[in-house]
Amino acid sequence: MPYLFLLFLLTSCSTAYYGAMEQIGFHKRDILVHRIEKAREEQAETKEQFKTALEKFAALTDFHGGDLQDKYEELNAAYEASAEKAEAVRRRIADIEDVAEALFEEWEEELGQYHNAAMRAQSARQLAETKHRYRRLITAMKRAAAKMDPVLAMFHDRVLFLKHNLNARAIASLQGELDQIQDNVASLIREMERAIAEADTFIRAMQQS
């Protein structure tokens, strides 16, 4: 029951928000494009943050002297920043899904309001095309988001290990794992770049139609 009440409350809040925005001329279509733009920016920033975390890890495995505590703190900060960025990306995706669902539901309902059959058919085609582009976009975004979890898990485990083993032997034990982490980060970055490209394509199509 608490879950259903929360779901109802969130849905009501979203409906009220979209209604208020429409009153000032900012429709669901505009909100969707805006949220996709913000998600695209968030993914670009997250991609750079994961690169930074990888660089910190690579620098640590090449450690040749100095303060190990400082190096650990740098790596931990890079991991925490990456985790925060990953969560921000997930929130952006959820926001996109929320407004997309509201937009498509409204669009479907309004198809029945046409008197002109040709105009109804054209609008229906546009809806189908928009849904198709949206599915490509959201699939790419979710695929990229899913790639973040194993990378974060790898960073988390190694940061935690170093927390209790700040010595040269522990650093040496991580050197053989660098290639695997680099491969995972590279795969993540490729998926993020695909998602960003899909966002660009979707935005252009929405602006042209």
Summary of the structure (lengths in Angstrom):
residues: 209
radius of gyration: 22.4
end to end distance: 42.5
largest distance: 77.7
contacts: 620
relative contact order: 0.14
helix: 89%
strand: 0%
